[in-house]
């Protein structure tokens, strides 16, 4: 039976276990300070700090973040236990006051608590928005947007460098705008990527209020609350405009989609609002529609652009590897004028590059879970409501599974049946189990197709002026991790 529990009750239950420390039923835990607990051991790159703690204390570590106990899991075996064997027990998401304020009380899919609401929202996502059929229907959007990217690069060429990082963020942004909302939105209309980047940075921030409630006022003082209010306001007014335009258009009132034939996600969701096609006794409220669109937007843009940036950053550091992949892509495409998505199947080196990129740089390095009932893990008692960080980043660099784990070696995937579909727990860039990513096919085809085009049509180089920054593989902090310095590169058009 599922129990519900407050933070305070959870703390009390862990205290009881702490008092019984000798019985050995508590996971190892680094020393903590009063009030802040283990916060002082965490740096801005949370996945790296947690990996260092796990290297010292083992694959299950108990941390106290303020007054909140958190279990850090950093082995494939235990990740499997949490996300497969006991998936049902551990399939809740921890509450986040920031997510709640940014995404309509966590009415989306990614941050919603496990339960009937989440199940219905997820069903809508999986069956109506992100099915294989739907992904195929939006093929022309991907083709047109990638063609535009190539033409923008060509225009700026004549040996002046292009900021590929910026262009890739714009590309993924425009693709998801068209798929989800029917058309491209200019940066003026939606304050564009800046708002999204700020939102993703905020979602990766730990609010003091969530961990030390009586010090919650510090979030106001530090400016965190102000940033959340501003970002919510900008996104919300943008999403309101999008919905109103669609509703006007559906009423034949000259909205934005007047001449548009292809339905977009907002059309699909608005139709569901009118008619309960699922027979699931569920009314899709306006706020829920905005929350799903929010998820689609954040889920697709940030993850795909991050993967593309890391892939190009690693290829540009290894010219022989880049040439090898280019030769493959060019040989598969042959004399055709355009790359077709079906061609990707025959580009085994290109796919191995993406596999290796997702291994070393999973865009979402930490998977969040919360237990829904009292349980046992690895011989330890886990009270209901305990939060989990599963460190997908450090698991994918575990020398137990990966030879030279920190080296970028795509060839390791050539004769290897390990894949990212959520069954091989040493490699879980899309998560696994009930809360695993429903947008995997959509994200992957954007990434494969874009990379194939970049490598087919251009030969890339690093301009002398930016060399250090381009080669620097430092990361940004946030719920998704990006390359910190932009990829400013030169490109020459390839002539066969
Ligand atoms: C390279 C691309 C992508 C990567 C690496 C990625 C990765 C992830 C990861 C790691 C999770 C958490 C899984 C877990 O907790 O087990 C997740 C969840 C999610 N992703 Fe993705 N994702 C990608 C693309 C997309 C796209 C294109 C969409 C939608 C358009 C999307 C929508 C979602 C949603 C809605 C969730 C929440 C699922 C839930 O809580 O039930 N993702 N993704």
Boltz pocket constraint, residues with backbone or C-beta under 6 A from the ligand:
constraints:
  - pocket:
      binder: B
      contacts: [[A, 109], [A, 110], [A, 111], [A, 122], [A, 125], [A, 130], [A, 295], [A, 296], [A, 297], [A, 299], [A, 300], [A, 301], [A, 303], [A, 304], [A, 307], [A, 362], [A, 363], [A, 364], [A, 367], [A, 368], [A, 428], [A, 429], [A, 430], [A, 431], [A, 432], [A, 433], [A, 434], [A, 435], [A, 436], [A, 437], [A, 438], [A, 439], [A, 440], [A, 442], [A, 443], [A, 444], [A, 447]]
      max_distance: 6.0
